[in-house]
Amino acid sequence: MYKVKTLLLAIISAIGIGLGIAALMIFGNISPALPPSHDWNSGTLIDTPGLSNSYRVGDTAKFSILIHGFTNHRCVTPAIMLYGDNQPDKPIINYSSSLMSCPINDTSSYTLYLPSKSDNFSATFERQGPYTLDILFDKDKSIQTHFLVTGFDKTNDLSVNDCGKFYTVPENKTYLNTVPVLLMKSNSTACTRLTFIISSNYNDCNGPNCQHIFLLGPMLFIHNLHYEKNGGSFSITQGTDYTNSFKIMTAPDTVDLANYPLGTNFTATYVISPLPNATGFYDQSIPRLFCERYPLAVGYSKDQVNASDFSYIDPLNPPCVSSVYMLTKVEVSGMDYKEVALHLAVLEQGK
């Protein structure tokens, strides 16, 4: 049983100042980047000292959690979960506290220190994107704190100055399954430059896809696909993610969509260098127009690349998502290409 009484309620009553100011006076070490969250109905103030509002890939966050509660409350056994918004089923931290605070009387207050008064949580970020810290503090009540992980490892020595002359990969529009496969040499550096146009007014956009800050890094990933035939139907789903087998630098990291009026353009440059373990064939890499992606071969010459090295494709049903921006141009440098007639999933279905 964890019971602790603080002077918070007495100070609030005596001085008559707001909850947030009182907490700042008492607990002091409030992170300026992420101010305390609160749940007014339950009289709870949650502080996350040490947690910032942004990190870069490769950074390690060390932080603690203070849960300050007052007024009538049930016994509290907190649970903590930290996860990337793109992978909520793979939490970086999944913590259930053994601490419990129960009220001494109807006006008693409490403070919980997690993981303890002398210890911190630690999380190293391997992927960029938005992250959520979910703190369950009272049965089904939780408070969420959000922050961003941008860019790549600070030790990344890649630069846009490594890029050579850009060119546009030709597209064979005669056959749906004839696709340019990008060829990258081992121990090389290649680049791609993506141009986007603002296709609708950001202020008119509604829904989860209406991001104010566009994170450019996650636009480039290197995956394989998983094809599965089920009787008279088939499915193509995301397979293994190999993005971490490459060093990638993005310039810029983010774009504020509110600064770009309807019809204006912005560009993103990606500098890509395969790690020693990156030799292989990949079904998806650099974005193509119309919601598709270029297959990629690393460490192989043109005569070594064949359709059998890649998954079946379904070009009639690309995974498009409506947004306020649209990809209009793709340029590459430092890599070659080979046109390959990939296997169509719809034809394999009929066999």
C-alpha positions as CSV (number, residue, x, y, z in Angstrom):
1,M,0.0,0.0,0.0
2,Y,1.4,3.3,-1.1
3,K,0.1,6.3,0.9
4,V,1.5,9.8,0.8
5,K,0.0,13.1,1.8
6,T,1.2,16.4,0.3
7,L,0.7,20.1,1.0
8,L,-1.0,20.7,-2.4
9,L,-4.5,20.9,-1.2
10,A,-3.6,23.1,1.7
11,I,-1.6,25.5,-0.5
12,I,-4.5,25.7,-3.0
13,S,-7.0,26.5,-0.3
14,A,-4.8,29.0,1.5
15,I,-3.5,30.9,-1.4
16,G,-6.4,30.4,-3.8
17,I,-4.3,30.1,-6.9
18,G,-4.8,27.7,-9.8
19,L,-4.0,24.1,-9.9
20,G,-1.3,24.3,-12.5
21,I,0.5,27.2,-10.6
22,A,0.3,25.3,-7.3
23,A,1.9,22.3,-8.9
24,L,4.7,24.3,-10.4
25,M,5.4,25.8,-6.9
26,I,5.5,22.5,-5.2
27,F,7.0,20.2,-7.7
28,G,9.1,22.7,-9.5
29,N,10.9,20.5,-12.1
30,I,8.2,20.7,-14.7
31,S,9.4,20.0,-18.3
32,P,9.0,23.3,-20.3
33,A,8.5,21.3,-23.5
34,L,5.7,19.2,-22.2
35,P,3.7,21.0,-19.5
36,P,1.6,19.0,-17.0
37,S,-1.6,17.3,-18.2
38,H,-4.7,17.4,-16.1
39,D,-8.1,15.7,-15.7
40,W,-10.3,18.3,-13.9
41,N,-13.1,15.8,-13.2
42,S,-10.9,13.5,-11.2
43,G,-8.6,16.3,-9.7
44,T,-5.5,14.8,-11.2
45,L,-2.3,16.5,-12.4
46,I,0.3,14.5,-14.3
47,D,3.8,15.7,-14.8
48,T,6.5,14.1,-17.0
49,P,9.8,15.7,-16.0
50,G,12.6,14.9,-18.5
51,L,10.2,14.2,-21.5
52,S,10.6,16.7,-24.4
53,N,8.3,17.5,-27.2
54,S,10.7,16.3,-29.9
55,Y,13.5,13.9,-30.5
56,R,15.6,12.5,-33.3
57,V,16.0,8.9,-34.3
58,G,18.7,7.4,-32.2
59,D,18.0,9.7,-29.2
60,T,17.2,8.2,-25.8
61,A,14.5,9.8,-23.7
62,K,14.9,9.5,-19.9
63,F,11.9,10.7,-17.9
64,S,9.8,10.0,-14.9
65,I,6.1,10.4,-14.2
66,L,4.5,12.1,-11.3
67,I,0.8,11.7,-10.7
68,H,-0.6,14.2,-8.2
69,G,-4.2,13.7,-7.1
70,F,-6.5,15.2,-4.6
71,T,-10.2,15.2,-3.5
72,N,-12.2,12.0,-3.4
73,H,-10.7,9.2,-5.4
74,R,-10.6,5.5,-5.7
75,C,-7.5,3.3,-5.1
76,V,-5.1,4.0,-8.0
77,T,-2.8,1.5,-9.7
78,P,-1.3,3.3,-12.7
79,A,-0.3,1.7,-16.1
80,I,2.1,3.4,-18.6
81,M,2.4,2.7,-22.3
82,L,4.7,4.5,-24.8
83,Y,4.3,3.7,-28.5
84,G,4.7,5.1,-32.0
85,D,1.4,6.1,-33.5
86,N,2.2,4.0,-36.5
87,Q,2.8,0.9,-34.4
88,P,0.5,1.1,-31.4
89,D,0.6,-2.7,-31.0
90,K,4.4,-2.6,-30.5
91,P,4.9,-0.4,-27.4
92,I,8.4,0.7,-26.4
93,I,7.4,0.9,-22.8
94,N,4.6,-1.2,-21.3
95,Y,4.6,-0.8,-17.6
96,S,2.1,-1.8,-14.9
97,S,2.8,-0.3,-11.5
98,S,2.7,-2.3,-8.3
99,L,2.2,0.9,-6.4
100,M,-1.2,1.8,-5.1
101,S,-2.6,4.9,-3.5
102,C,-5.9,4.8,-1.6
103,P,-7.7,7.7,0.1
104,I,-7.3,8.2,3.8
105,N,-10.5,10.3,3.8
106,D,-12.6,12.1,1.2
107,T,-10.2,15.0,0.9
108,S,-6.9,13.2,1.1
109,S,-4.3,13.8,-1.6
110,Y,-1.5,11.6,-3.0
111,T,1.6,11.7,-5.2
112,L,2.9,8.7,-7.1
113,Y,6.4,8.6,-8.5
114,L,6.9,6.3,-11.5
115,P,8.8,4.1,-11.9
116,S,10.1,5.2,-8.5
117,K,11.3,8.4,-6.8
118,S,15.0,7.6,-7.7
119,D,14.6,6.0,-11.1
120,N,13.6,6.9,-14.7
121,F,11.9,5.4,-17.7
122,S,14.3,5.0,-20.7
123,A,13.3,4.7,-24.3
124,T,15.5,4.8,-27.5
125,F,13.7,5.8,-30.7
126,E,14.5,3.8,-33.8
127,R,11.8,5.1,-36.0
128,Q,10.6,8.6,-36.8
129,G,7.0,9.8,-36.6
130,P,4.5,10.8,-33.9
131,Y,4.6,9.1,-30.5
132,T,2.1,8.8,-27.7
133,L,2.7,8.4,-23.9
134,D,-0.6,6.9,-22.5
135,I,-0.9,7.1,-18.7
136,L,-3.8,5.1,-17.2
137,F,-4.3,6.5,-13.7
138,D,-7.8,5.7,-12.6
139,K,-9.5,2.6,-13.8
140,D,-10.6,3.5,-17.3
141,K,-9.3,7.1,-17.2
142,S,-6.1,8.0,-19.0
143,I,-4.2,11.1,-20.1
144,Q,-2.1,11.1,-23.3
145,T,1.0,13.1,-24.1
146,H,2.1,13.4,-27.7
147,F,5.5,14.3,-29.2
148,L,7.5,13.8,-32.4
149,V,10.6,11.9,-33.4
150,T,12.1,13.4,-36.6
151,G,15.1,12.9,-38.8
152,F,17.7,10.2,-38.4
153,D,20.6,9.4,-36.1
154,K,22.6,12.5,-35.2
155,T,25.7,10.5,-36.2
156,N,24.4,10.2,-39.8
157,D,27.0,11.8,-42.0
158,L,24.9,11.9,-45.2
159,S,24.3,15.3,-46.9
160,V,22.4,16.6,-49.9
161,N,25.8,17.5,-51.2
162,D,26.3,13.8,-51.9
163,C,23.7,13.9,-54.6
164,G,24.6,13.9,-58.2
165,K,22.6,15.0,-61.2
166,F,18.9,14.1,-60.8
167,Y,16.8,12.5,-63.5
168,T,13.3,11.2,-64.0
169,V,13.0,7.4,-64.4
170,P,11.0,6.7,-67.6
171,E,7.7,4.9,-67.3
172,N,6.5,2.2,-69.7
173,K,2.8,3.0,-69.8
174,T,1.9,0.2,-72.3
175,Y,1.7,-2.6,-69.7
176,L,0.5,-2.3,-66.1
177,N,3.0,-4.8,-64.8
178,T,6.1,-3.3,-66.5
179,V,7.8,-1.5,-63.7
180,P,11.2,0.2,-63.4
181,V,13.2,-1.6,-60.7
182,L,15.7,0.8,-59.1
183,L,19.3,-0.5,-58.9
184,M,21.7,0.6,-56.2
185,K,25.2,-0.5,-55.7
186,S,26.5,-1.7,-52.4
187,N,28.6,0.8,-50.5
188,S,27.0,3.6,-52.6
189,T,25.0,6.8,-51.9
190,A,21.9,7.6,-53.9
191,C,19.3,10.3,-53.7
192,T,15.7,10.9,-54.6
193,R,13.9,14.3,-54.8
194,L,10.1,14.3,-54.4
195,T,7.9,17.2,-55.5
196,F,4.5,17.7,-54.0
197,I,1.7,20.1,-54.8
198,I,-0.9,21.4,-52.3
199,S,-4.1,20.0,-53.8
200,S,-6.6,21.4,-51.3
201,N,-6.8,24.1,-48.6
202,Y,-5.4,22.8,-45.4
203,N,-8.0,24.8,-43.4
204,D,-10.8,22.9,-45.1
205,C,-9.4,19.5,-44.3
206,N,-11.0,17.3,-41.6
207,G,-10.1,13.9,-40.2
208,P,-7.0,12.0,-39.0
209,N,-5.1,12.5,-42.3
210,C,-5.2,16.3,-42.0
211,Q,-1.8,16.8,-40.4
212,H,-0.6,20.3,-39.6
213,I,3.1,19.3,-39.6
214,F,3.9,16.9,-42.5
215,L,6.6,14.5,-41.4
216,L,8.6,13.8,-44.6
217,G,10.8,11.0,-43.2
218,P,8.1,8.3,-43.1
219,M,7.3,8.9,-46.7
220,L,10.3,6.7,-47.6
221,F,10.4,3.2,-46.3
222,I,11.8,0.0,-47.7
223,H,9.5,-3.1,-47.3
224,N,8.7,-6.4,-48.8
225,L,5.2,-7.5,-49.6
226,H,3.4,-10.6,-48.5
227,Y,1.2,-12.3,-51.2
228,E,-1.3,-14.9,-50.2
229,K,-3.7,-16.8,-52.3
230,N,-7.0,-17.9,-50.7
231,G,-9.0,-20.1,-53.1
232,G,-10.5,-17.7,-55.7
233,S,-9.1,-14.6,-54.0
234,F,-5.8,-13.1,-53.0
235,S,-4.4,-10.6,-50.5
236,I,-1.2,-8.5,-50.6
237,T,-0.1,-7.1,-47.3
238,Q,3.0,-5.4,-45.8
239,G,5.8,-7.8,-45.2
240,T,9.1,-7.2,-43.4
241,D,10.4,-3.7,-42.9
242,Y,14.0,-3.3,-44.0
243,T,14.3,0.5,-43.6
244,N,16.8,0.2,-40.8
245,S,19.2,-1.6,-43.2
246,F,19.8,1.8,-44.8
247,K,21.2,5.1,-43.6
248,I,18.7,7.8,-44.7
249,M,18.8,11.5,-44.4
250,T,15.8,13.7,-45.1
251,A,15.9,17.4,-46.0
252,P,13.8,19.0,-44.6
253,D,12.5,16.8,-41.8
254,T,9.1,18.5,-41.7
255,V,6.9,20.9,-43.7
256,D,4.3,23.1,-42.1
257,L,1.3,22.7,-44.5
258,A,-0.4,25.8,-43.2
259,N,2.4,27.9,-44.8
260,Y,1.7,26.6,-48.3
261,P,-1.4,28.0,-50.2
262,L,-3.5,25.9,-52.6
263,G,-1.5,25.1,-55.8
264,T,2.0,25.8,-54.4
265,N,4.8,23.2,-54.4
266,F,7.3,21.9,-51.9
267,T,10.1,19.3,-52.3
268,A,11.8,16.8,-50.1
269,T,15.3,15.2,-50.7
270,Y,16.3,11.8,-49.4
271,V,19.9,10.7,-49.3
272,I,20.1,6.9,-49.1
273,S,23.1,4.7,-48.3
274,P,22.8,0.9,-47.9
275,L,24.4,-0.7,-44.8
276,P,26.5,-3.9,-45.3
277,N,23.5,-6.1,-44.6
278,A,21.2,-4.4,-47.2
279,T,22.1,-6.5,-50.3
280,G,18.9,-7.9,-51.6
281,F,15.6,-7.3,-53.4
282,Y,12.8,-5.2,-52.0
283,D,9.2,-4.8,-53.2
284,Q,8.7,-1.2,-52.1
285,S,11.1,1.7,-51.7
286,I,10.9,5.2,-53.2
287,P,7.4,6.5,-53.8
288,R,6.1,6.5,-57.4
289,L,3.3,8.5,-58.9
290,F,-0.3,7.3,-58.3
291,C,0.3,5.8,-54.9
292,E,2.8,3.2,-56.0
293,R,6.4,2.5,-55.1
294,Y,9.5,1.5,-57.0
295,P,11.0,-2.0,-56.4
296,L,14.6,-1.9,-55.4
297,A,17.6,-4.2,-55.9
298,V,20.8,-3.5,-53.9
299,G,24.1,-5.0,-54.9
300,Y,23.0,-6.6,-58.2
301,S,23.6,-5.8,-61.8
302,K,20.8,-5.5,-64.5
303,D,21.3,-9.1,-65.8
304,Q,20.9,-10.4,-62.2
305,V,17.4,-8.8,-61.7
306,N,14.3,-10.8,-62.6
307,A,10.6,-10.8,-61.9
308,S,11.0,-13.9,-59.7
309,D,12.9,-11.7,-57.2
310,F,9.8,-9.8,-56.3
311,S,6.3,-10.3,-55.0
312,Y,3.1,-10.3,-57.1
313,I,1.7,-6.8,-57.7
314,D,-1.8,-5.4,-57.9
315,P,-1.5,-2.1,-59.8
316,L,-5.3,-1.7,-60.1
317,N,-5.7,-1.2,-56.4
318,P,-2.9,1.0,-55.1
319,P,-3.3,2.1,-51.4
320,C,-4.2,5.7,-51.9
321,V,-5.0,8.0,-49.0
322,S,-6.8,11.3,-49.5
323,S,-4.7,14.2,-48.3
324,V,-4.1,18.0,-48.8
325,Y,-0.9,17.3,-50.8
326,M,-0.2,15.1,-53.9
327,L,3.1,13.7,-55.3
328,T,3.7,15.2,-58.8
329,K,7.3,14.4,-59.6
330,V,10.0,11.8,-58.6
331,E,13.7,12.3,-59.5
332,V,16.6,10.0,-58.6
333,S,20.4,10.2,-58.7
334,G,23.2,7.8,-58.0
335,M,21.1,4.7,-59.1
336,D,20.2,3.0,-62.3
337,Y,17.0,1.1,-63.3
338,K,15.8,-1.9,-65.2
339,E,12.3,-2.4,-66.6
340,V,10.9,-5.7,-65.4
341,A,7.5,-7.3,-66.2
342,L,6.4,-8.3,-62.7
343,H,3.8,-11.0,-62.0
344,L,0.2,-9.8,-61.7
345,A,-1.6,-11.1,-58.7
346,V,-4.9,-11.1,-60.6
347,L,-3.5,-13.5,-63.2
348,E,-2.1,-15.8,-60.5
349,Q,-5.5,-15.9,-58.9
350,G,-7.1,-17.6,-61.8
351,K,-4.6,-20.5,-62.0
